[in-house]
Each structure stands twice: as C-alpha cells, then as structure tokens.
Amino acid sequence: MSKFMAIGITGFQVLMTLALIVLSTQFRSPSLGNVRPVLLVVLLGGSPVLIFAGLWQLRRYQWRWRKFAGLGVVFLGVISLTITVVTQAQFYWQKYQVVFNAPVEQVAPLGARFMVGYKNVEDVIRLVEQQAIAGVFVTTRNIENRSYFALQKELEMLQTIRKNKGLSPLWIATDQEGGIVSRLSPPLTDLPPLSDVVAKGETLEDKKRVVVDYAKTQGQGLSDLGINVNFAPVVDLNQGVINPRDRYSQIYRRAISEDSTIVTTVARWYCETLAQFKVQCTIKHFPGLGRVETDTHVAAAELNTPIQVLEKEDWLPFREIMKNAEVWTMLSHVKLTALDEQYPVSFSQKVIQGLIREEWGYEGILITDDICMKAFYQNQGSIYEATKQALDAGVDFLLIAYDPDLYYPVMANLLRELD
C-alpha cells in the first residue's frame, strides 16, 4: 500500500469517527425523529467497526503516525459509542420514570397540558391509561399502509379507555387545512386550499355557500373518523412573502386571503360549520406568519412589524374570532419583537399573559405549535425551561407532534420540578 493511499484511508477513518461523534450528540434532536432508528443503527454499528479498525492499525503497522492515528480513531470511536449508549439509556430511564414510576396523581395534572403524536399505539395506550396526556395528534404516518377502519377503531379504543376511567373525552387532533396541508387525505376527501374555494364565489352569498360546503365535507369526514380538533383555519394574512428556502411553512400557499375582512368572515363560517359536527376549529398561527420569511420549523424567526400595523391588519381576524371563547388559538414560535425581543410568542409571558389574556381578555384555549420545531427547542435556554415558561405564561396545551419521543424527557423534567 502506498503512503498516499494509507494517508487517505486513515484520514477517512478519522473523519468518520468525528462524524459519528457529531451524530451521537444530535441523534435525539427532535428534528431527527423520523430518521432516528436508522441513525441509531449507524451509531451502534459504525462505532465498533471504527474502533476495531483503529486497533488493527495499532497492531498491524509500524509507522508511528499510523499508530498514532489508530489510537485517535479508537479513542474517538469509544467516545461516540459511549455518548450514544448513555444518551439512549437516559431516554429509556426518563420514559420509565414517566410511564411506570411516577404516581398518577402527579402525572395527571401535568398530562392534562399535553397533546402528543404517536408512532407506536402501545405507547400511547399506556399514556392514556396513566392520564399522562390530554390528547393525541394524528397525521399521515398513522394512516399510511392502513385502512380507514383500522385507524377509526384505534381512536375509538383510546376514547373507551378514557370513558372507562370516568374522564372527559380525549382530544384527538389533526392538520386538515386543505391544499398542501391535508394530513389525512386520503382517506379523507382531498380538498383544495380555502383560498381557491373563496375565489370561486362571486358574491358574498356564493362565498358563504362554497365555504360552508367545504367545511361540511371536512367536518363530516373528521367526525366520522373520530377527530374532534382540527388545526385549521389559517388566518395569517397572505402578505405575498415567498422564500425559496421555506420548505414547510409556505403561508402564501395556505392563507385564505390578503384581505383581513375576507379572512375573518371565511374563518368564522368555517369554525361555525365544524362545530356542527362537534369538531373544534383552531385559528393559527398567532401573531400571524404572513410577513415572516424564515421557516420556524428549521430556524428562529422574528416578526418586526410595529404593533399599530398589526392591530390594523394582521390581528383583525384573530381578535374578531377570539371573541368567541370556544375557538382555539395556536401560538407560533416567532418572536414578536415589538413586545418581547427575547422569547418566541409560544412561551412569552409578555405576549401570552400580558397581551392575549389580560389586554384582550381571551379565555379560550391556547395551544403551542409543535414544540419539535427548531424555533422552539433551539432557543437561548433549554427546551425544558421553554416548556415550563409556556405553561407558566398561560398556555393550555403543549403540542408534541413530529417527534413523540420528546414527550418523555419533557415530562420527566416537569415531574422532577415537583420533587
């Protein structure tokens, strides 16, 4: 083997071990929830392979630099493997503490503040039995490669557990806006965005008719399946902001209109119609993401618009519809810098308590957007501090949708606060 080839192979080994160390520190990150099983296999399999390769170099080669490199690979491989095992063990310990060790009388009051997605139905059954959650979030992964009736039966079973314990029904939510955010289509009817439907109506009566028909289709489908909360409608105004790097929010494709009067009227029709099917609507995403370029799924974001402008435009639909305390409101993770330059809206005391609860007098349900989004968990403090601040500020529900595993460390931390 030539010296240059040896240098290349050794350099590759070192780079791989460094990459594994980075992955081992990040694989429990909420944003990696969907690929975590694969990452875990890579970490638990790759680290020993590189350790073995390093040990082989120590025994096989006489060149001092290769022995030194081999020692480095072994050292880094052991670190990567140790971090992975310790992190995974810590997660399972936290899960054990929440599910099996904590008394129901401690878990239940905190659990009443959580709405959680799920991948494994056995896990969520246990949480419902422990009164450790108030609701579940159902999305595409829960219906993929399954029948409509299988999911329907599953949701009925969860409700039966609650009923048998003499508790109020479980909140069962989804994202079924229509258009690009239609998590349960199929099997539910795939509808265009509300903006397309509204545009078809020439008169106000025409618009009302098509919106009500649209909401009836959604309401009936959701209710029949067992869904009683829909995270819709979007009442952010369409401010025409288009960012090519915005992969997930894309408010310009989801907003009803740029006209606050139309948005308010349509959203009210929509919510009133869903209510006929006992499906709770949720207006989102306060304080409005129509002017925000950054996607809060992947990075921190700011709304720097003056309050006076927001009150005259973006907040008109929110304020009008929030006069009905039956309507839920979803809080985004953007920073409303005019009121709080430090914390996102979803856990800002100044916004939640000061503006929404006290100044506006809103007594309805406030739910955070998914706290698995980076704008929430990659803040200047820890995710545990952020969740506690949100609850202390007056949020009713914390939503954990994308990565259900995040629930266990968050709840374990809150339970530890009680000790």
C-alpha positions in Angstrom: 0.0 0.0 0.0 1.4 3.4 -1.0 1.9 6.1 1.7 -0.6 8.4 0.0 -3.3 5.6 0.0 -2.5 4.9 3.7 -2.9 8.6 4.5 -6.2 8.7 2.6 -7.7 5.7 4.4 -6.5 6.9 7.8 -7.9 10.4 7.1 -11.3 8.8 6.1 -11.4 6.8 9.3 -10.7 9.9 11.4 -13.4 11.9 9.6 -15.9 9.1 10.0 -15.3 8.9 13.8 -15.7 12.7 14.1 -18.9 12.5 12.1 -20.2 9.7 14.4 -19.4 11.9 17.5 -21.5 14.7 16.0 -24.3 12.4 15.2 -24.2 10.8 18.7 -24.7 14.2 20.3 -27.5 15.1 17.9 -29.5 11.9 17.2 -32.0 12.7 20.0 -32.7 16.1 18.4 -36.5 16.4 17.7 -35.8 17.3 14.0 -34.2 13.9 13.5 -37.2 12.0 14.9 -38.1 10.3 11.6 -34.6 9.1 10.9 -33.5 8.3 14.4 -33.9 4.5 14.1 -31.5 4.5 11.1 -29.1 6.8 12.9 -29.1 4.6 16.0 -28.1 1.5 13.8 -25.4 3.5 12.2 -24.0 4.7 15.5 -24.2 1.4 17.3 -22.8 -0.4 14.3 -20.3 2.1 13.0 -18.5 3.0 16.2 -17.4 -0.6 17.0 -16.3 -1.1 13.4 -14.1 2.0 13.5 -12.8 1.0 17.0 -11.8 -2.3 15.5 -10.1 -0.6 12.5 -8.1 1.6 14.9 -7.0 -1.4 17.0 -6.0 -3.2 13.8 -3.8 -0.3 12.8 -2.1 -0.3 16.2 -1.1 -3.9 15.8 -0.5 -4.1 12.0 1.5 -1.0 11.1 5.0 0.1 12.2 4.7 3.6 11.0 4.5 5.8 14.1 2.0 8.2 12.5 -0.4 5.4 11.6 -0.2 4.0 15.2 -1.0 7.5 16.5 -3.9 7.8 14.0 -5.2 4.4 15.0 -5.1 5.4 18.7 -7.1 8.5 17.8 -9.7 6.5 15.9 -10.1 4.1 18.8 -10.4 7.0 21.3 -13.0 8.9 19.2 -14.9 5.7 18.4 -15.2 4.9 22.2 -16.4 8.4 22.8 -19.1 8.1 20.1 -20.2 4.8 21.3 -20.3 5.9 24.9 -22.3 9.1 24.1 -24.8 7.0 22.1 -25.3 4.4 24.8 -25.6 6.9 27.6 -28.0 9.1 25.7 -30.2 6.2 24.8 -30.1 4.8 28.3 -31.0 8.2 29.7 -34.0 8.4 27.3 -35.3 4.9 28.4 -34.8 5.9 32.1 -36.9 9.0 31.6 -39.5 7.0 29.8 -39.6 4.5 32.6 -39.9 7.3 35.2 -42.9 8.8 33.4 -44.8 5.7 32.4 -44.1 3.3 35.3 -42.6 5.1 38.3 -44.4 8.4 38.7 -47.8 8.2 40.6 -50.9 9.1 38.6 -51.7 11.9 40.9 -48.5 13.7 39.9 -48.7 12.8 36.2 -52.3 13.6 35.6 -52.3 17.4 36.3 -49.2 17.8 34.0 -50.5 15.4 31.5 -53.7 17.5 31.1 -51.4 20.0 29.4 -50.0 17.8 26.6 -51.2 16.8 23.1 -48.9 14.2 21.7 -48.4 12.5 18.3 -47.6 8.8 18.2 -45.9 6.1 16.1 -46.5 3.1 18.4 -50.1 2.7 19.6 -48.9 0.6 22.6 -47.0 3.7 23.9 -50.0 6.0 23.5 -52.3 3.5 25.2 -50.1 3.5 28.2 -50.1 7.3 28.3 -53.8 7.4 28.1 -54.2 4.8 30.9 -51.8 6.8 33.1 -53.7 10.1 32.3 -50.4 11.4 31.1 -51.8 13.2 28.1 -54.9 15.2 27.3 -55.0 14.4 23.6 -53.3 12.8 20.6 -52.2 14.2 17.3 -53.0 12.0 14.2 -51.1 12.5 11.0 -50.0 10.8 7.8 -47.8 8.2 9.5 -50.9 6.9 11.4 -52.8 6.2 8.2 -50.1 5.1 5.9 -50.4 1.4 4.7 -53.5 1.1 6.9 -57.2 1.1 6.4 -59.6 3.9 7.4 -61.4 1.5 9.7 -58.2 0.4 11.4 -57.4 4.0 12.5 -61.1 4.6 13.3 -61.1 1.6 15.6 -57.8 2.6 17.2 -59.2 6.0 18.1 -62.4 4.5 19.4 -60.3 2.3 21.7 -58.4 5.3 23.1 -61.7 7.0 23.8 -63.0 3.9 25.5 -60.0 3.9 27.9 -60.8 7.4 28.9 -64.5 6.7 29.3 -63.9 3.7 31.5 -61.8 5.9 33.8 -64.7 8.3 34.1 -62.7 11.1 32.3 -63.7 13.6 29.7 -63.1 12.5 26.1 -59.6 12.6 24.7 -58.8 15.5 22.4 -57.9 13.9 19.0 -56.4 16.4 16.6 -55.1 16.6 13.1 -53.9 19.1 10.5 -56.5 19.0 7.8 -56.5 22.5 6.3 -57.0 21.5 2.7 -54.4 22.1 0.0 -50.8 21.3 0.8 -51.6 20.6 4.5 -54.0 17.7 4.4 -52.5 15.1 6.6 -55.4 12.6 6.4 -56.1 12.7 2.6 -56.5 10.0 1.6 -58.7 8.5 3.0 -60.5 11.8 3.8 -61.6 13.9 0.8 -58.6 15.8 -0.7 -59.8 19.4 -1.0 -58.0 22.5 -2.4 -56.9 25.3 -0.2 -59.7 27.5 1.2 -58.3 30.4 -0.9 -59.2 28.6 -4.1 -62.7 27.9 -2.9 -63.3 31.5 -1.7 -62.1 32.9 -5.1 -64.8 30.9 -6.9 -67.6 32.8 -5.1 -68.6 36.0 -7.0 -71.0 37.3 -4.3 -70.8 37.1 -0.5 -73.6 34.5 -0.5 -71.7 32.5 -3.1 -68.6 32.5 -0.9 -70.6 31.5 2.1 -72.2 28.6 0.3 -68.9 27.2 -1.0 -67.1 27.7 2.3 -69.9 26.0 4.3 -70.0 23.1 1.9 -66.2 22.8 2.1 -66.3 22.8 5.9 -69.2 20.3 6.0 -67.1 17.9 3.9 -64.2 18.2 6.3 -66.3 18.2 9.4 -68.2 15.1 8.5 -65.1 13.2 7.5 -63.2 14.2 10.6 -66.0 13.4 12.9 -66.7 10.0 11.4 -63.1 9.1 11.8 -63.0 10.1 15.4 -61.2 13.5 15.1 -62.6 16.3 17.4 -60.0 19.0 16.8 -58.8 20.4 13.5 -55.8 22.7 13.4 -57.4 25.0 10.9 -58.2 27.5 9.6 -55.0 29.5 8.8 -55.9 33.2 9.5 -52.5 34.6 8.8 -52.8 37.2 6.0 -51.2 36.5 2.7 -48.6 39.2 2.5 -47.0 37.8 -0.6 -43.8 36.8 1.2 -42.1 33.9 -0.7 -38.8 32.5 0.4 -37.3 29.7 -1.7 -35.7 28.2 1.5 -39.1 28.0 3.2 -39.9 24.3 2.8 -42.6 23.8 5.4 -44.5 27.0 6.4 -45.3 28.5 2.9 -48.0 30.7 4.3 -48.6 32.3 0.9 -50.0 28.9 -0.3 -52.1 28.3 2.8 -53.5 31.7 3.7 -57.2 32.4 2.8 -56.6 35.9 1.5 -54.6 39.2 1.9 -57.9 40.9 2.9 -58.4 40.8 6.7 -62.2 41.2 6.3 -62.5 38.2 4.0 -60.2 36.1 6.2 -62.3 36.9 9.3 -65.6 36.2 7.6 -64.5 32.9 6.0 -62.8 31.7 9.2 -66.0 32.4 11.2 -68.1 30.4 8.7 -65.6 27.6 8.7 -65.5 27.4 12.5 -69.3 27.6 12.9 -69.7 24.7 10.4 -67.1 22.5 12.0 -68.8 23.0 15.4 -72.0 21.4 13.9 -70.0 18.2 13.6 -68.5 18.6 17.1 -65.1 19.3 15.6 -63.2 22.1 17.3 -61.5 24.6 15.0 -58.1 26.2 15.7 -57.1 29.6 14.3 -53.4 29.9 13.6 -50.6 31.0 13.8 -50.7 33.9 16.2 -49.3 36.6 15.9 -49.5 35.9 12.1 -46.8 34.4 9.9 -47.7 36.2 6.7 -44.9 38.7 7.0 -42.3 36.2 8.3 -39.7 35.0 5.8 -37.9 32.5 8.0 -39.4 29.0 8.4 -39.8 28.4 12.1 -39.6 24.6 11.6 -35.9 25.0 10.9 -34.7 28.3 12.5 -35.5 31.1 14.8 -37.6 33.8 13.3 -38.8 37.4 14.1 -41.8 39.4 13.3 -40.6 43.0 13.4 -43.8 44.8 12.3 -45.0 47.6 14.6 -48.0 46.8 16.8 -50.0 49.6 15.3 -49.7 48.0 11.9 -50.6 44.5 13.2 -53.6 45.8 15.0 -55.0 47.4 11.8 -54.3 44.4 9.6 -52.9 41.1 10.7 -54.6 40.9 14.0 -58.1 41.8 12.9 -59.1 38.1 12.1 -57.5 36.9 15.4 -59.2 39.5 17.6 -62.6 39.1 16.0 -62.7 35.3 16.0 -61.1 35.1 19.5 -64.2 37.0 20.9 -65.7 33.5 20.7 -64.1 31.7 23.7 -65.0 28.4 22.1 -62.4 28.9 19.4 -58.9 27.5 20.0 -55.8 29.6 19.1 -52.4 28.2 18.1 -49.3 30.2 19.1 -46.4 30.2 16.7 -42.7 30.2 17.6 -41.9 33.5 16.0 -40.6 36.4 18.2 -43.0 39.4 18.3 -40.1 41.8 18.8 -42.4 44.8 19.5 -43.4 43.2 22.7 -40.7 40.6 23.5 -37.3 40.5 21.8 -36.1 37.7 24.0 -38.7 34.9 23.8 -40.9 33.4 21.0 -44.6 34.0 21.3 -45.3 30.4 22.3 -43.6 30.9 25.7 -43.6 34.7 26.1 -45.1 35.9 29.3 -45.5 39.4 27.8 -47.5 38.2 24.8 -49.5 35.3 26.3 -50.3 36.8 29.7 -49.9 40.5 29.0 -51.5 40.8 25.6 -53.8 37.9 25.0 -55.1 37.0 28.4 -55.1 40.4 30.1 -55.4 43.1 27.5 -57.5 41.2 25.0 -59.3 39.2 27.7 -59.2 35.9 25.8 -60.4 33.0 27.9 -60.2 30.3 25.2 -57.8 27.5 24.6 -54.2 28.4 23.7 -52.1 25.6 22.2 -48.5 25.9 21.0 -47.4 25.0 17.5 -45.3 21.8 17.5 -42.5 22.2 20.0 -40.4 19.9 17.9 -39.8 22.9 15.7 -36.3 24.4 16.0 -37.6 27.9 16.7 -38.8 26.5 20.0 -36.3 24.0 21.2 -33.1 25.8 19.9 -33.7 28.9 22.0 -31.2 30.6 24.3 -32.3 28.4 27.2 -33.2 24.7 27.2 -36.3 23.1 25.9 -37.3 22.3 29.4 -37.1 25.9 30.5 -39.2 26.8 27.4 -42.0 24.3 28.2 -42.2 25.4 31.8 -42.3 29.1 30.8 -45.1 28.3 28.3 -47.2 26.6 30.9 -46.5 29.4 33.5 -47.4 32.0 31.0 -50.9 30.6 30.4 -50.6 28.1 27.6 -53.3 25.4 27.9 -51.7 22.7 25.7 -48.1 21.9 24.6 -48.2 20.2 21.2 -45.6 17.5 20.5 -46.3 16.2 17.0 -43.3 15.4 14.9 -41.2 13.5 17.4 -43.3 11.8 20.1 -40.2 10.7 21.9 -39.7 14.3 23.0 -42.6 13.9 25.4 -40.8 11.7 27.8 -37.7 13.9 28.7 -40.0 17.0 28.8 -42.5 15.3 31.2 -39.7 13.8 33.2 -38.2 17.2 33.7 -41.5 18.7 34.8 -42.0 15.9 37.3 -38.6 16.5 38.6 -39.5 20.1 39.3 -42.2 18.8 41.7 -39.7 16.9 43.9 
